Amino acid sequence: MTYKKLVWGAVALVLVGTSSIMLRAAETSGPAASIPLDTVTDYIHAVIQADREIYTKNVVERMQAKGIVVASEDWQVKNTLPLPAQFLIDSAHLVARTTNIRVRLVSLWPINKQNGPATEFERTGLANVISQPDRPHTGFFENGRKWYFQALYSDRAVSQACIGCHNAHPDSPKRNFKQNDVMGGILITIPAAGQ
């Protein structure tokens, strides 16, 4: 097994396992049932952020700096590493297969148009996290007689890899990002049992 596959598998396993545990804690009865939904999404977000930062800084930037392998948009064809955004999206798809947690990247300036805001909640939430990046935008919505809780967290430019890609990409609608700028948001959706 290559080093790249080992790192990718380990990080995905941590993300899926931790997210599954937190969702089950939110859905069970007893002491765990008293965990507020915003606290659950805060926990999930903390795991996502930690995994993404470790992947970006300790895998992508480190491997690129050593000339071992680069990250690229067409990583599957070129046998390179996924970009940090692709890592998050692919991890979110994996989590969605085994839990009721949904995670998505959303931005007012998406390179991939699928990552643009799809609802009024997302448009309003992006405006809010841009003006108040340390405070998530939260709310409830109903879909098919089931209630869900959503939290949109700011997604900041945490590394030069993020900044360089967005500022240089030909499809990027914004090309002047700087370190710690809000580039968009990470939307977390979980079931809101009993709401």
C-alpha positions in Angstrom: 0.0 0.0 0.0 1.4 3.4 -0.9 1.9 6.2 1.6 -0.7 8.3 -0.2 -3.4 5.6 0.1 -2.5 5.0 3.7 -2.8 8.7 4.7 -6.1 9.1 2.6 -7.6 6.0 4.3 -6.6 7.0 7.8 -8.0 10.5 7.6 -11.3 9.3 6.0 -11.6 6.6 8.7 -11.2 9.2 11.5 -13.7 11.6 9.9 -16.4 8.9 9.3 -15.9 7.3 12.8 -16.0 10.5 14.7 -18.9 11.9 12.8 -20.9 8.7 13.2 -20.3 8.7 17.0 -21.4 12.3 17.3 -24.6 11.7 15.3 -25.5 8.6 17.3 -25.0 10.6 20.5 -27.4 13.2 19.3 -30.1 10.6 18.4 -30.0 8.4 21.5 -32.0 8.7 24.6 -30.5 9.3 28.0 -27.8 11.7 29.0 -26.5 12.1 25.4 -29.9 13.3 24.2 -29.4 16.6 26.0 -26.6 17.6 23.6 -27.9 20.7 21.8 -27.9 20.4 18.0 -25.6 23.4 17.6 -23.1 21.7 19.9 -23.3 18.6 17.7 -22.6 20.6 14.6 -19.8 22.4 16.4 -18.2 19.0 17.1 -18.6 17.8 13.6 -17.2 21.0 12.2 -14.2 20.8 14.6 -13.4 17.3 13.2 -13.8 18.4 9.6 -11.5 21.5 10.2 -8.9 19.4 11.9 -8.9 16.7 9.2 -8.8 19.3 6.4 -6.0 21.4 8.0 -3.9 18.3 8.7 -4.5 17.0 5.1 -3.7 20.5 3.6 -0.6 21.3 5.7 0.9 17.8 6.5 0.1 16.0 3.3 -0.5 18.3 0.3 1.9 21.1 1.2 4.5 18.8 2.6 4.4 16.4 -0.4 4.5 19.3 -2.9 7.4 21.0 -1.1 9.4 17.7 -1.2 8.6 17.2 -4.8 7.0 13.8 -4.1 3.5 14.4 -5.5 1.3 17.5 -6.2 -2.4 18.0 -5.7 -4.5 18.7 -8.8 -8.0 19.2 -9.9 -8.0 16.1 -12.1 -6.2 14.0 -9.4 -7.9 10.7 -10.4 -6.6 10.9 -14.0 -3.1 12.3 -13.2 -2.6 10.1 -10.1 -2.0 13.0 -7.9 -3.5 14.1 -4.5 -7.0 15.6 -4.3 -7.1 19.3 -3.7 -8.2 20.1 -0.1 -11.7 21.1 -1.3 -12.0 17.8 -3.2 -10.8 15.9 -0.1 -13.6 17.5 2.0 -16.2 16.8 -0.7 -15.2 13.2 -1.1 -15.1 12.7 2.6 -18.6 14.2 2.9 -19.9 11.7 0.3 -18.3 8.8 2.3 -19.9 10.1 5.5 -23.3 10.5 3.8 -23.2 6.8 2.8 -23.2 5.6 6.5 -24.9 8.5 8.4 -27.6 11.1 8.2 -24.9 13.9 8.2 -24.6 16.0 5.1 -21.6 18.3 4.5 -21.2 20.6 1.6 -18.9 23.4 0.5 -20.7 26.5 -0.5 -19.4 29.9 -1.8 -20.4 33.1 -3.4 -17.3 32.7 -5.6 -17.3 29.0 -6.4 -14.8 27.6 -8.9 -17.2 24.7 -9.3 -20.7 26.1 -9.9 -22.2 23.2 -8.0 -20.7 24.9 -4.9 -22.8 28.0 -5.3 -25.6 28.8 -2.8 -28.7 26.7 -3.6 -31.1 28.1 -1.0 -32.0 31.4 0.6 -30.5 30.0 3.9 -27.2 29.5 2.2 -27.2 32.9 0.6 -28.0 34.6 3.8 -25.7 32.4 5.8 -22.7 33.2 3.5 -23.4 36.9 3.9 -23.4 36.4 7.7 -20.3 34.3 7.9 -18.4 36.8 5.8 -19.3 39.6 8.1 -19.0 37.5 11.3 -16.6 34.6 10.5 -16.4 33.3 14.0 -20.1 32.7 14.3 -22.0 30.0 12.4 -25.3 30.7 10.7 -27.9 28.2 11.9 -31.5 27.3 11.3 -34.1 24.5 10.9 -35.9 23.4 7.8 -38.5 20.7 7.0 -38.2 18.2 4.1 -40.7 15.4 3.6 -42.2 15.8 7.1 -38.7 15.5 8.7 -36.9 18.4 10.4 -33.3 19.1 9.9 -30.8 21.5 11.6 -28.2 23.3 9.5 -25.1 25.2 10.5 -23.0 27.1 8.0 -19.5 27.8 9.2 -17.0 30.2 7.5 -14.4 28.4 5.3 -11.2 30.4 5.5 -8.1 30.5 3.4 -5.9 28.6 5.8 -2.9 27.9 3.5 -1.1 29.1 0.5 -2.3 26.1 -1.4 -5.9 27.3 -1.1 -5.1 30.9 -1.9 -2.9 30.0 -4.9 -5.4 27.7 -6.4 -8.4 30.1 -6.1 -6.5 33.2 -7.2 -5.0 31.4 -10.3 -7.8 29.2 -11.4 -9.3 30.3 -14.8 -12.9 29.6 -13.5 -12.5 31.5 -10.3 -14.8 34.5 -10.0 -12.6 36.1 -7.3 -8.8 36.2 -7.5 -7.6 38.4 -4.6 -7.9 36.1 -1.6 -5.4 36.5 1.2 -4.5 34.4 4.2 -7.5 33.9 6.6 -10.0 35.5 4.1 -13.5 33.8 4.2 -13.7 31.9 0.9 -17.1 30.5 1.5 -18.7 28.2 4.0 -19.0 24.6 5.2 -22.6 23.6 5.5 -23.5 20.8 8.0 -27.0 19.3 8.0 -28.2 16.8 10.6 -31.6 15.4 11.5 -33.4 17.3 14.2 -35.4 14.6 15.9 -38.3 15.9 17.9 -38.3 19.4 16.4 
